[in-house]
Each structure stands twice: as structure tokens, then as C-alpha cells.
Amino acid sequence: MAEHQVDTVVIGAGPGGYHAAIRLGQLGKKVVCVDRDEVGGVCLNWGCIPTKALLHVGEVVRHINRAEAIGLKVKGLDIDRAGVEKFKTDVVTANVGGVRTLFKANNVQFMYGDATFKSPTEIVLKTKEGGTENIKAQNVVIATGSAPIDVKAWPRDGETIINSDDAVQLKRIPKRMLVIGGGVIGLEFATVYTRLGANVLVIEALPQILTGTDLEISKTLGRILKKQGVEIMLSTKVSDLKKDGKSVKATFSGEATGGKDETREFDMVLVAVGRRPVTDTLDLQAAGLKTDDHGFIAIDQQCRTSVPNVFAIGDVSGQPLLAHRAMKQGVVAAEVISGDRSAAFDPAAIPNCVYTDPEVATVGLSEEEAKAKGYEVRIGKFPLAASGRARTMNDTDGLIKLVGDAKSDALLGMHIVAPQAESLIGEGVMALELGATLEDIGLSIHPHPTLTEGIMDAAEAAHGKAIHIVNQKPKTPIAAK
């Protein structure tokens, strides 16, 4: 058994893990990063990056199909599934190669294998070749991420009953597809496969898609997706899936079916009911660690677990399960390990993005959450139909919504359904981090014509001062300064 002595071992090479490893390398630490799969983890290989590549393809398809509306006649659109798959794979390969280059430049050693704790300072790595490596480290960072939840009653076969890892491989494009789960993953893949020619039904057990998102934003997206051809059933549950050769018969009932059982046949069923933290092979007990009832590892603001030299970051440390949260936590953990006592993960706001078409991006409190917390809210809204830039893009379905505190005028949340929403939300993140008011946003000069000026208009609308829409009189006067 080969032995290695390092300052830190990072278990997991996903967004959190590679950020921690690279930052440790930058700070002069001897670090080894291990992973059972490829560098980049789920995000680069099966999640964020490949799905966004496929979603971009779908966006181009939608624009081609609507090109006649802007004077362009495009005939004979032919979707080359293998070509699309190659594009996605090339994007993934380039990103993975980029991380490998950064590892090398920052003296990060990468090793393939399954890591298991032997003690809080010792890791045993089972290699792909069947051997073992022993790694002794002063500190350990757990960054093993999450995996799709598989429902035992509906055994996954990777062909007809699939999860998100299978869906991103794009082995085929079904004629009829059922997506179980109206969350981020379900809706993104519903968008991809609809664009590529599938008839998609999304079934969600709860009363709204994107549960936890501002209700008005959720309804706006649902209306747009239905308009685009995605069928959505809310407050409805799938009770049975039966494979019948190369198809699956699904039985479901609920509000959408009038409470009666309905059975339909599909070529493919995507089970997208959530994700679980991955800690199955770690033997956390050997490190003196336990998980909560949901499988998550508790941490403090410095990403430190109950064992002082062991840190946990990203999806294994709890909600929200977002790559950018993991990335920032990875940097914090590395800096704490390197002696920075001031380093802490304490953001005022963590944005969330859904890459449907149009996209949804949110940060801060929804209207419902703000009211539940006791705020008297001031709402500012701007529909994309009133945006000159949106009209020039022939993309006027969407909404920008700001939630503010009626008493202090402080911004509490920003919620967007629009093209490029994932980029627009950056303004909301900065505003919340800096404690901006709705008036601050409205007084800031935004470039014209852009989608970002819709944020300014929404802020002005909250005060009855918007220029491009008819204003509603504010219910509550602005507090005197």
C-alpha cells in the first residue's frame, strides 16, 4: 500500500472540491484531490455544463422555429442527435481539461479512487485498478456532492425509466416523455426534450412548479411553458409505472385528472424527484462524524464539522444544493485551513437560476416569504411586454419583480422570468449584499435599450414612478429619510 503525506486531502473534485483544492494550492499547501469519477464532478460532467449546452441548442431551435416572425424563412430544420451530443461532449471535455490545467498550474495532485475514512486524519483510497493508497492529512475537506434520488418502486434501467444522469446523455429523443417532478431538473429537461421534438408531460405532486419560488414567478413560467407546448399537471401523483417492452404505462391521479386514475403510455420516463447527499462509501463514523436525518453533515460558518480538522462543503452540507454555493464554501474552507480566521461563509444572498427558456432567476425573499416573516411589502413589477429591448428580440414573455420592505424601502428579493435572467440576477445579488433600497436601484442609470433597465423600471414602479408602464399608486408612503 502506497502512502502519501499531505497538508489537506479534498474528497470530491466537483465545483466545491476543485475550488478548495485550487485555493489551497494557491496558498502554498500540499494538497491532493480525489474522486471516484472525473474531474469536475456532477456539475461539469452530468449537470450544470452539459445541460446548459443542451438548453442552448434548444434555445436556438426555438429561435429558428420562430424566425419567420422577424422576416427570416428557414426551411427544413433537421436535428442531428449525434451532432448535438458531440457539441455537448466537446463542451464538457473543454471544461474538464480546463480544471485539470488549473490543478497542474497550482500544484494540486489528482487521484482517482473511492475514499474511506480510517481516522479523522487518514484516508484509504481504493483505486480503479483494485489497489489501495493511504493518505495522511492534517485536514480533510468532504466535497462528495449529491446524486439523483432513485425511487425503488420504479427501477431505473437507463433507457425507458431514467434519471438526470441518463437524460443528459441524449441517447435518443422520445416521441412521448413523462417527467415526474416539476422542480429545476425536471423543468430544464422538459425544455430540452420539448425543443428537440418530444411531447412532454410534467407531473408535480405539489400545487406549484418550482416549489419555494415566488408564486407569481412560478405561475408566469408555467403559463409560458404551456404556451410552448409543455403539458403540466399540478397536485397530481404518479401511482404506478409499468414497463411494456420499449414503452412505459404510467398511472396518475390528482387535481388535474379530477381525482380519477388516468393511464398514458410513454417512450421514456424521467424521474426527477430530488437529490440526496453522497456519503455512502466514506465511513463517516471512523472520522467521528454523523449525518442528520436527511443525510447532511452539519457545519459552522467556516465550513468546519464537529471534528475540528474535517470540513464539509457543497451539497453534503445541506441546502441549497447549488454549485456556486459549493464553490464559495470551497474557497472559505481553504482559507480557514490556511490560517485566515476571518474567512467565513455568511452571504446575504444566494441566487438560484433555472435554465428553462426563458430562464428564471431569483435571489432573496419571495413575496410569500417576506409576508410570512412579518414584513409589510412593497412590490415593483415590470412585464417584458413593455420592454423595448425584449420587443427587438421578439421575446416579450416574462416578468421582473422586486420585493421591498414598505417601511425601510430595503430590497428584500428580486425575481425574474426572462431571457438572460441568470445574468440579470447579478444586480439583485449585489443590491442585497450592499443593502440597497428600491430607490437606490431606481435612481441608478441603466443602459438603454437593455433588459436590465427593466429592473430599474420595476424599482420605479414600486414607487409609482415608472415611465414605461401605467403606475399603480403605492399603498404605503415611503418612509421619510
C-alpha positions as CSV (number, residue, x, y, z in Angstrom):
1,M,0.0,0.0,0.0
2,A,1.4,3.3,-1.1
3,E,1.4,6.1,1.4
4,H,1.1,9.9,0.9
5,Q,1.6,12.7,3.5
6,V,-0.2,16.0,2.6
7,D,-1.5,19.1,4.3
8,T,-5.0,18.5,3.0
9,V,-6.9,15.9,1.1
10,V,-10.1,17.0,-0.7
11,I,-12.6,14.2,-1.3
12,G,-14.5,15.1,-4.4
13,A,-13.5,17.1,-7.5
14,G,-16.7,18.8,-8.2
15,P,-17.3,22.6,-8.1
16,G,-16.7,22.8,-4.3
17,G,-13.8,20.3,-4.3
18,Y,-11.8,21.8,-7.1
19,H,-12.3,25.3,-5.8
20,A,-11.0,24.2,-2.4
21,A,-8.1,22.3,-3.9
22,I,-7.0,25.1,-6.2
23,R,-7.2,27.8,-3.5
24,L,-5.2,25.5,-1.2
25,G,-2.6,25.2,-3.9
26,Q,-2.5,29.0,-4.4
27,L,-1.9,29.4,-0.6
28,G,1.1,27.1,-0.8
29,K,-0.5,23.9,0.7
30,K,0.4,20.4,-0.3
31,V,-3.0,19.1,-1.5
32,V,-4.4,16.0,-3.1
33,C,-7.9,15.9,-4.6
34,V,-9.5,12.5,-5.1
35,D,-12.7,11.5,-6.9
36,R,-14.2,8.2,-8.0
37,D,-15.1,9.7,-11.3
38,E,-13.9,12.6,-13.5
39,V,-12.5,16.0,-12.5
40,G,-15.4,18.5,-12.4
41,G,-17.9,16.2,-10.6
42,V,-21.6,16.2,-11.4
43,C,-21.6,19.9,-12.4
44,L,-19.1,19.7,-15.3
45,N,-19.8,16.1,-16.4
46,W,-23.5,15.4,-15.9
47,G,-25.2,18.6,-14.5
48,C,-24.7,22.3,-14.9
49,I,-22.4,22.4,-18.0
50,P,-23.9,19.6,-20.3
51,T,-27.5,20.5,-19.5
52,K,-26.8,24.2,-20.3
53,A,-25.2,23.1,-23.6
54,L,-28.3,21.2,-24.5
55,L,-30.6,24.0,-23.4
56,H,-28.6,26.4,-25.6
57,V,-29.3,24.0,-28.6
58,G,-33.0,24.1,-27.6
59,E,-33.0,27.8,-27.5
60,V,-31.5,28.0,-31.0
61,V,-34.2,25.6,-32.2
62,R,-36.9,27.8,-30.7
63,H,-35.5,30.9,-32.4
64,I,-35.3,29.1,-35.8
65,N,-38.9,27.9,-35.4
66,R,-40.0,31.5,-34.8
67,A,-37.7,33.1,-37.3
68,E,-40.5,33.8,-39.8
69,A,-41.9,36.3,-37.3
70,I,-38.9,38.5,-37.8
71,G,-38.7,38.1,-41.6
72,L,-36.5,35.0,-41.9
73,K,-37.7,31.9,-43.7
74,V,-35.8,28.8,-42.6
75,K,-36.7,25.6,-44.3
76,G,-36.0,22.0,-43.4
77,L,-34.7,22.2,-39.9
78,D,-33.1,18.8,-39.2
79,I,-31.9,17.9,-35.7
80,D,-28.8,15.7,-35.8
81,R,-29.0,14.0,-32.4
82,A,-25.4,12.7,-32.7
83,G,-24.2,16.2,-33.7
84,V,-25.9,17.7,-30.6
85,E,-24.4,15.0,-28.4
86,K,-21.0,15.8,-29.8
87,F,-21.4,19.5,-29.2
88,K,-22.3,18.8,-25.6
89,T,-19.4,16.4,-25.1
90,D,-16.9,18.8,-26.6
91,V,-18.1,21.5,-24.1
92,V,-17.7,19.1,-21.2
93,T,-14.3,17.9,-22.4
94,A,-13.1,21.5,-22.7
95,N,-14.2,22.4,-19.2
96,V,-12.8,19.3,-17.6
97,G,-9.5,19.9,-19.4
98,G,-9.5,23.5,-18.1
99,V,-9.8,22.3,-14.5
100,R,-7.0,19.7,-15.0
101,T,-4.8,22.5,-16.3
102,L,-5.6,24.6,-13.2
103,F,-4.8,21.7,-11.0
104,K,-1.4,21.3,-12.6
105,A,-0.7,25.1,-12.5
106,N,-1.5,25.2,-8.8
107,N,0.4,22.0,-7.8
108,V,-2.8,20.1,-7.0
109,Q,-2.3,16.3,-7.3
110,F,-5.4,14.5,-8.6
111,M,-6.1,10.8,-7.8
112,Y,-8.9,8.5,-9.0
113,G,-10.5,6.3,-6.4
114,D,-13.1,5.7,-3.7
115,A,-12.2,7.4,-0.4
116,T,-12.9,5.9,3.0
117,F,-12.0,7.4,6.4
118,K,-9.7,5.3,8.5
119,S,-9.4,8.1,11.1
120,P,-10.0,11.9,11.1
121,T,-6.5,12.3,9.6
122,E,-6.2,9.3,7.4
123,I,-7.9,8.3,4.2
124,V,-7.8,4.9,2.4
125,L,-8.3,5.3,-1.4
126,K,-9.4,2.3,-3.4
127,T,-8.1,2.8,-6.9
128,K,-9.7,1.9,-10.2
129,E,-7.0,-0.7,-10.7
130,G,-8.0,-2.5,-7.5
131,G,-5.2,-1.3,-5.3
132,T,-5.2,1.0,-2.3
133,E,-3.4,4.2,-1.4
134,N,-3.1,5.6,2.1
135,I,-3.3,9.3,2.5
136,K,-2.4,11.0,5.8
137,A,-3.5,14.6,6.1
138,Q,-3.7,17.4,8.7
139,N,-7.1,18.4,7.3
140,V,-9.8,16.8,5.2
141,V,-12.4,18.5,3.1
142,I,-15.5,16.4,2.2
143,A,-16.9,17.6,-1.1
144,T,-18.7,14.5,-2.4
145,G,-21.8,16.3,-3.7
146,S,-25.2,14.7,-4.3
147,A,-26.8,12.1,-6.6
148,P,-30.3,11.7,-8.1
149,I,-32.9,10.1,-5.8
150,D,-34.0,6.8,-7.3
151,V,-37.5,5.5,-6.4
152,K,-37.3,1.8,-5.6
153,A,-40.9,1.2,-6.9
154,W,-39.8,2.5,-10.4
155,P,-36.5,0.7,-11.1
156,R,-34.2,2.8,-13.3
157,D,-33.0,1.0,-16.5
158,G,-31.2,3.9,-18.1
159,E,-33.4,3.5,-21.3
160,T,-37.1,3.9,-20.6
161,I,-37.0,4.8,-16.9
162,I,-34.2,7.2,-16.4
163,N,-32.7,9.8,-14.1
164,S,-31.0,13.1,-14.9
165,D,-27.6,11.4,-15.4
166,D,-29.2,9.3,-18.2
167,A,-31.2,12.2,-19.6
168,V,-28.1,14.3,-20.3
169,Q,-26.5,11.5,-22.4
170,L,-29.2,12.1,-25.1
171,K,-29.1,8.5,-26.3
172,R,-32.4,9.1,-28.1
173,I,-35.3,11.6,-28.4
174,P,-38.6,10.0,-27.4
175,K,-41.9,10.9,-29.0
176,R,-43.7,10.9,-25.7
177,M,-41.9,11.7,-22.5
178,L,-43.1,11.8,-18.9
179,V,-41.2,13.9,-16.4
180,I,-42.0,13.2,-12.7
181,G,-41.1,16.3,-10.7
182,G,-41.7,19.9,-11.6
183,G,-38.5,21.2,-9.9
184,V,-35.4,22.7,-11.5
185,I,-34.1,19.5,-13.0
186,G,-37.5,18.3,-14.3
187,L,-38.3,21.6,-16.0
188,E,-34.9,22.0,-17.6
189,F,-35.0,18.6,-19.2
190,A,-38.6,19.1,-20.1
191,T,-37.4,22.2,-22.0
192,V,-34.6,20.4,-23.7
193,Y,-36.6,17.4,-24.9
194,T,-39.6,19.6,-26.0
195,R,-37.2,21.7,-28.1
196,L,-35.8,18.5,-29.7
197,G,-39.2,17.2,-30.7
198,A,-40.7,15.2,-27.8
199,N,-44.2,15.7,-26.5
200,V,-43.6,16.2,-22.8
201,L,-45.9,15.9,-19.8
202,V,-44.6,17.2,-16.4
203,I,-46.4,15.9,-13.3
204,E,-45.8,17.6,-10.0
205,A,-47.3,16.4,-6.7
206,L,-47.4,19.9,-5.1
207,P,-49.6,22.8,-6.1
208,Q,-46.9,24.7,-8.0
209,I,-43.8,24.1,-10.1
210,L,-40.5,25.3,-8.6
211,T,-41.8,24.9,-5.1
212,G,-40.5,27.6,-2.8
213,T,-40.1,30.1,-5.7
214,D,-42.2,33.3,-5.6
215,L,-45.7,32.1,-6.6
216,E,-46.3,34.8,-9.2
217,I,-43.0,33.9,-10.9
218,S,-43.8,30.2,-10.8
219,K,-47.2,30.8,-12.4
220,T,-45.7,33.0,-15.0
221,L,-43.2,30.4,-16.1
222,G,-45.8,27.7,-16.1
223,R,-48.0,29.8,-18.4
224,I,-45.1,30.3,-20.8
225,L,-44.1,26.7,-20.8
226,K,-47.6,25.5,-21.5
227,K,-47.7,28.1,-24.4
228,Q,-44.6,26.5,-25.7
229,G,-46.2,23.0,-25.7
230,V,-45.1,21.5,-22.3
231,E,-48.1,19.9,-20.6
232,I,-48.0,20.4,-16.8
233,M,-50.2,18.7,-14.2
234,L,-50.1,20.1,-10.7
235,S,-51.3,18.5,-7.4
236,T,-51.1,15.2,-9.2
237,K,-49.2,12.0,-8.2
238,V,-47.9,9.0,-10.2
239,S,-49.1,5.8,-8.6
240,D,-47.7,3.2,-10.9
241,L,-45.2,2.7,-13.8
242,K,-45.3,-0.5,-15.8
243,K,-42.8,-1.3,-18.5
244,D,-44.3,-2.7,-21.6
245,G,-41.5,-3.6,-24.0
246,K,-39.9,-0.3,-25.1
247,S,-42.6,1.8,-23.5
248,V,-43.9,2.6,-20.0
249,K,-47.5,2.8,-18.9
250,A,-48.0,5.5,-16.2
251,T,-51.0,5.8,-14.0
252,F,-51.6,9.0,-12.1
253,S,-54.4,10.9,-10.4
254,G,-55.0,14.2,-8.7
255,E,-56.4,17.7,-9.2
256,A,-55.5,17.6,-12.9
257,T,-57.5,14.4,-13.5
258,G,-60.4,15.3,-11.4
259,G,-59.3,12.8,-8.8
260,K,-59.7,9.8,-11.2
261,D,-56.9,7.5,-12.3
262,E,-55.6,8.2,-15.8
263,T,-53.2,6.0,-17.7
264,R,-51.0,7.0,-20.6
265,E,-48.2,5.4,-22.5
266,F,-44.7,7.0,-22.8
267,D,-41.5,6.1,-24.6
268,M,-39.4,7.5,-21.7
269,V,-40.0,8.5,-18.1
270,L,-37.6,10.8,-16.3
271,V,-37.7,10.5,-12.5
272,A,-36.7,13.9,-11.2
273,V,-37.9,13.9,-7.6
274,G,-34.8,15.4,-6.0
275,R,-31.2,14.6,-5.0
276,R,-29.5,13.1,-2.0
277,P,-26.1,13.7,-0.4
278,V,-23.4,11.2,-1.3
279,T,-21.6,9.8,1.7
280,D,-22.2,6.1,1.2
281,T,-18.6,4.9,1.0
282,L,-16.9,7.4,3.3
283,D,-17.4,5.6,6.6
284,L,-18.0,8.9,8.4
285,Q,-18.2,7.1,11.8
286,A,-14.4,6.3,11.5
287,A,-13.9,10.1,11.4
288,G,-16.2,10.7,14.3
289,L,-18.9,12.2,12.2
290,K,-22.7,11.7,11.9
291,T,-25.3,13.0,9.5
292,D,-28.7,14.4,10.2
293,D,-32.0,12.6,9.2
294,H,-31.6,13.8,5.6
295,G,-28.0,12.6,5.3
296,F,-26.4,16.0,5.5
297,I,-23.3,16.9,7.5
298,A,-23.6,19.8,9.9
299,I,-21.1,22.6,9.6
300,D,-20.4,26.1,11.0
301,Q,-19.7,29.3,9.1
302,Q,-16.2,28.3,8.5
303,C,-17.4,25.0,6.9
304,R,-15.9,23.1,9.8
305,T,-17.7,19.9,11.0
306,S,-17.9,18.7,14.6
307,V,-14.4,17.3,14.1
308,P,-12.1,20.3,14.0
309,N,-9.8,19.2,11.2
310,V,-12.6,17.9,8.9
311,F,-14.6,20.3,6.7
312,A,-17.6,19.7,4.6
313,I,-18.8,21.8,1.6
314,G,-21.4,21.8,-1.1
315,D,-24.3,19.5,-1.3
316,V,-23.2,17.2,1.5
317,S,-23.6,20.2,3.9
318,G,-27.2,20.9,3.2
319,Q,-29.5,23.2,1.2
320,P,-29.5,24.9,-1.1
321,L,-27.8,22.4,-3.5
322,L,-26.2,24.8,-5.8
323,A,-22.8,24.7,-7.5
324,H,-22.0,28.4,-6.8
325,R,-22.7,27.8,-3.1
326,A,-20.2,24.9,-3.1
327,M,-17.6,27.0,-4.9
328,K,-17.7,29.8,-2.4
329,Q,-17.6,27.3,0.5
330,G,-14.6,25.6,-1.1
331,V,-12.7,28.9,-1.1
332,V,-13.7,29.6,2.5
333,A,-12.6,26.2,3.8
334,A,-9.3,26.5,2.0
335,E,-8.6,29.9,3.6
336,V,-9.7,28.8,7.1
337,I,-7.3,25.8,6.7
338,S,-4.5,28.2,5.7
339,G,-5.0,30.2,8.9
340,D,-7.4,33.0,7.9
341,R,-9.5,33.4,11.0
342,S,-11.8,36.0,9.3
343,A,-12.8,33.7,6.5
344,A,-16.5,32.7,6.8
345,F,-19.4,31.6,4.6
346,D,-22.1,34.2,5.5
347,P,-23.7,35.5,2.3
348,A,-26.5,38.0,2.4
349,A,-28.0,36.3,-0.6
350,I,-27.5,33.2,-2.7
351,P,-29.0,33.3,-6.2
352,N,-30.9,30.5,-7.8
353,C,-31.2,30.0,-11.5
354,V,-33.4,27.8,-13.6
355,Y,-32.3,27.5,-17.2
356,T,-35.6,27.0,-18.9
357,D,-36.4,29.1,-21.9
358,P,-37.0,31.8,-20.8
359,E,-34.9,31.4,-17.7
360,V,-35.9,32.0,-14.1
361,A,-33.5,33.6,-11.6
362,T,-34.3,34.6,-8.0
363,V,-32.5,35.9,-5.0
364,G,-33.6,36.9,-1.6
365,L,-37.2,36.6,-0.2
366,S,-40.2,35.8,-2.3
367,E,-43.4,37.9,-1.7
368,E,-44.8,35.0,0.3
369,E,-41.7,34.5,2.4
370,A,-41.4,38.2,3.2
371,K,-45.0,38.4,4.4
372,A,-44.5,35.2,6.5
373,K,-41.6,36.9,8.2
374,G,-43.8,39.8,9.1
375,Y,-42.7,42.4,6.5
376,E,-45.1,44.9,5.1
377,V,-44.1,44.5,1.5
378,R,-43.8,47.0,-1.3
379,I,-43.9,45.3,-4.8
380,G,-42.5,46.6,-8.0
381,K,-43.2,44.7,-11.3
382,F,-42.2,45.3,-14.9
383,P,-43.6,43.0,-17.6
384,L,-41.3,42.2,-20.5
385,A,-44.1,43.1,-22.9
386,A,-43.3,46.7,-22.0
387,S,-39.6,46.4,-22.7
388,G,-38.3,47.9,-25.9
389,R,-35.3,45.5,-25.9
390,A,-37.5,42.5,-25.4
391,R,-39.5,43.5,-28.4
392,T,-36.4,43.8,-30.5
393,M,-35.6,40.2,-29.5
394,N,-39.1,39.0,-30.2
395,D,-39.1,37.7,-26.7
396,T,-41.7,39.5,-24.6
397,D,-43.0,36.8,-22.3
398,G,-41.7,37.4,-18.8
399,L,-41.7,39.4,-15.7
400,I,-39.3,41.3,-13.4
401,K,-40.5,41.5,-9.8
402,L,-38.9,43.3,-6.8
403,V,-40.0,42.7,-3.3
404,G,-39.2,45.5,-0.8
405,D,-39.8,46.5,2.8
406,A,-42.5,49.1,2.7
407,K,-41.2,50.7,5.9
408,S,-37.5,51.0,5.1
409,D,-37.6,50.6,1.3
410,A,-34.9,48.0,1.5
411,L,-34.8,45.4,-1.3
412,L,-35.8,42.0,0.1
413,G,-35.8,39.9,-3.1
414,M,-35.5,40.0,-6.9
415,H,-37.3,37.5,-9.1
416,I,-37.0,37.4,-12.9
417,V,-38.5,35.3,-15.7
418,A,-36.8,36.5,-18.9
419,P,-34.1,35.7,-21.4
420,Q,-30.7,36.1,-19.8
421,A,-32.3,36.1,-16.3
422,E,-29.3,34.2,-15.0
423,S,-27.1,37.2,-15.8
424,L,-29.6,39.9,-14.8
425,I,-30.0,38.5,-11.3
426,G,-26.4,39.6,-10.5
427,E,-27.7,43.1,-9.9
428,G,-30.1,41.7,-7.3
429,V,-27.3,39.8,-5.6
430,M,-25.1,42.9,-5.3
431,A,-28.0,45.1,-4.2
432,L,-28.9,42.7,-1.4
433,E,-25.2,42.3,-0.4
434,L,-24.8,46.1,-0.2
435,G,-28.2,46.8,1.5
436,A,-29.6,48.8,-1.4
437,T,-33.1,50.2,-1.4
438,L,-35.7,50.2,-4.2
439,E,-35.0,53.9,-4.5
440,D,-31.3,53.2,-5.0
441,I,-32.0,50.8,-7.8
442,G,-34.5,53.2,-9.4
443,L,-32.1,56.2,-9.2
444,S,-29.2,54.2,-10.8
445,I,-28.9,54.9,-14.6
446,H,-29.3,51.7,-16.5
447,P,-28.2,51.4,-20.2
448,H,-30.9,51.6,-22.9
449,P,-32.1,49.6,-24.6
450,T,-31.4,46.6,-22.4
451,L,-33.2,44.1,-20.4
452,T,-31.5,45.4,-17.2
453,E,-33.4,48.7,-17.4
454,G,-36.5,46.6,-16.7
455,I,-35.0,46.2,-13.2
456,M,-34.9,50.0,-12.8
457,D,-38.4,50.3,-14.1
458,A,-39.6,47.7,-11.6
459,A,-38.0,49.6,-8.8
460,E,-39.6,52.8,-10.0
461,A,-43.0,51.1,-10.4
462,A,-42.8,50.2,-6.7
463,H,-42.9,54.0,-6.0
464,G,-45.5,54.8,-8.7
465,K,-42.8,56.5,-10.8
466,A,-42.2,54.0,-13.7
467,I,-42.2,55.6,-17.2
468,H,-42.8,52.6,-19.5
469,I,-45.9,51.2,-17.7
470,V,-49.0,52.6,-16.2
471,N,-48.3,53.0,-12.5
472,Q,-50.3,51.7,-9.6
473,K,-50.5,54.1,-6.7
474,P,-48.3,52.9,-3.8
475,K,-50.4,51.6,-0.9
476,T,-47.8,52.7,1.7
477,P,-45.9,56.0,1.6
478,I,-42.1,55.9,1.5
479,A,-40.6,56.3,5.0
480,A,-39.0,59.7,5.5
481,K,-35.3,59.8,5.5
